[in-house]
Amino acid sequence: MKSIIFRTVAPFLTGLMMLFSIFVLLRGHNEPGGGFIGGLIAVSALAIYGIAHGVVTVRRAIYFHPMAIAGAGLFAATVAGLVSLFARVPFMTGLWIYPSVLGVEVPLSTVMLFDTGVYLVVVGAISSIALSLEEGGGA
Amino acid sequence: MAVSTSAPVDLSAALVLTPTSAAEWLVVLPVAWCLAVGALLMMLRRWAILQPVIALAALAVLVLIDVALLDHVARNGPTTMVMGRWLPPFGIAFTVDLTGALFALMAAAVAFAAGIFSLADINESGRRYGFYPLLMLLMAGVSGAFLTGDIFNLYVWFEVLLISSFGLLVLGSEREQIDGTVKYGFLNLVATTLFLVATGFLYAVFGTLNMADIARKADELRAGAPLMTLVGLYVLAFGMKAAAFPVNFWLPASYHTPRVVVSALFAGLLTKVGIYALIRVTVMLFPVEREELSFVLALIGALTMMVGVLGALAQTDFRRILGYLVVSGIGSMVAGIAIGGPGGIGGAIFYALHSMLVMTGLYFASGIAMRLGADSSISTLAGLYRKHVGFAALTLMLCFAVSGLPPFSGFWPKVMLVKAALDIGAWWLAAALLLVGFFTMIATGRLFLLAYWRESTRPDAGGTTRLPAKTFGPLAALTLLALALGVYPEPLLAMIQNAAAGLAEPSAYLNSVFPAGGPQ
């Protein structure tokens, strides 16, 4: 797109939205939010960047192919379910650990891994569609 | 109308506290394994060389998992695992009985054969397009549908396999393929929507989606709830998926366009998922309604058989003929469901397992024939017998098997179905089954006579050719398996009779989900 204001603002906006998407992902465990909506926000960020600077730049910026990102997400989600095999509880049971990092207790769980997986699947799948559509538009 | 919830529910009973055994993990492992490997292959999409290696190894492991699962279920009866440590009906249950385990094992075996065949059929671009990840995800959907014990979860697995099948259908992006995919996609979406509508309706009536819970609540609700409508909707939705008359037209219109291995997989697996779901819902959940609908089902079955086989007689394209034969086989299975009882249901299950093997084998044969003869129409294909005698012999065996001649796997289910039909006095259905067998023989005989026996008039016909092991091997394996099941059916037959009995009298299934009565 030609607008210089948009082209200047887009990188900052993209970075901000990316941060916000991760915030929404992590917040989602106890409050509204989560992997799906976080992923959608991240894709919107990528789409904005794509409109401003072209699809090639976005593809270079995310480094991995979108489908590979989606695959990684699906893999993470499946592994999150399989962890409970070792705890002798049924598939997909939520398991928690509370490691202490720099004196702060950080609750980590398979649920969070699953949600991160969802986030990545959404980012991968939707950005794959969005980028193909933007490419087709002759931008 | 919903189940009364006035009694206080003890929610603490919903948390499972006993540790799960390794055997219970077999229940979810087929699905989790396919999903994980599919995801891994998606990440490795650049390494096109590695893809088939990983996928084949994974499919071999899947077969082993399913063998272990079948063995476990045959010894210990239905097994349940509920996701996330919740007790049913709150958690999503995976419940495997003999029927599900048998279908899952046969599906895995067929997929493994297709995996080997794909080495010759899927080229570099197909690999880059993601054939192998889609194959694994398709198997995740198919296995999930066979193993789940929750009706909404069944819908989810239908979606998973449907989405993967769209991807497989358009592999290659030719104009004809896109045309076939649109027809396939549209009708399947309608069927899926109906399935979802029916499931929403069912939830409104029953207040539960767990199949075991539905089965035990159906009796008390039968007087006041419109269960007949519900079952009618399910029959229509699954009938569409299974390509039963009069909603069968999408199958012959789309199955001849994709790559051979894809149509072989679809013919082997997808319609049988519809039949499986139909058996599960009508026989296990709503047996009274199935009894009521039996005449309609019998009529649908007979018409599907007839339409299928007459279509096969009218076609000249090799794969289109096979597409109509798939439809015709579906008719026999629906007839079995209509007849009911151990003979009818057992016959339907046996027929489905046999059809998975034989139809996949025949599609493999069509692929090899098209490569040998460089043509797909049987009016111009000729002289295949001279080119490769062994291949012609295998195809002939498969043709006998699909027509229901001894000593092949198609014979026993046909015997069971005809006997069961005569036992309940449905002589016209028995006559239709026999007549269709006869017509199938004519259709496949015509195919064999024209494409294989007829001397080729082309100058470049040449002498015998050799076939690579990766196409000939899977064909031979499936044919020999069909022969083995025909010659020595006793172990399978015993299991199928147990499976049918377990569906008709699902107390073991219910006990597995709700041990000793369970909550409520």
Contacts between the chains, C-beta under 8 A, distances in Angstrom:
chain1	res1	chain2	res2	distance
A	65	B	45	6.7
A	65	B	46	7.7
A	67	B	42	5.7
A	67	B	45	6.3
A	67	B	130	7.3
A	68	B	42	6.4
A	68	B	43	4.9
A	68	B	45	6.2
A	70	B	42	6.5
A	71	B	38	7.9
A	71	B	39	4.7
A	71	B	40	7.1
A	71	B	41	7.3
A	71	B	42	2.7
A	71	B	43	4.1
A	71	B	45	7.6
A	71	B	133	7.2
A	72	B	39	7.2
A	72	B	43	5.5
A	73	B	39	7.8
A	74	B	35	6.5
A	74	B	38	7.2
A	74	B	39	3.7
A	74	B	42	7.0
A	75	B	36	6.1
A	75	B	39	3.7
A	75	B	40	5.9
A	75	B	43	6.7
A	78	B	32	5.8
A	78	B	35	4.7
A	78	B	36	4.4
A	78	B	39	6.3
A	79	B	36	7.0
A	81	B	28	8.0
A	81	B	32	6.3
A	82	B	32	6.0
A	82	B	36	7.4
A	85	B	25	6.1
A	88	B	19	4.0
A	88	B	20	5.9
A	89	B	16	7.7
A	89	B	19	7.1
A	89	B	20	6.2
A	89	B	85	5.4
A	90	B	16	6.6
A	90	B	20	5.3
A	90	B	24	7.4
A	90	B	81	5.3
A	90	B	82	5.9
A	90	B	83	6.3
A	90	B	84	6.7
A	90	B	85	5.2
A	91	B	25	7.4
A	91	B	28	4.5
A	91	B	32	6.8
A	91	B	81	6.2
A	91	B	83	5.5
A	91	B	84	7.6
A	91	B	94	7.9
A	92	B	83	4.4
A	92	B	84	4.6
A	93	B	83	7.9
A	93	B	84	5.2
A	93	B	85	4.3
A	94	B	84	6.8
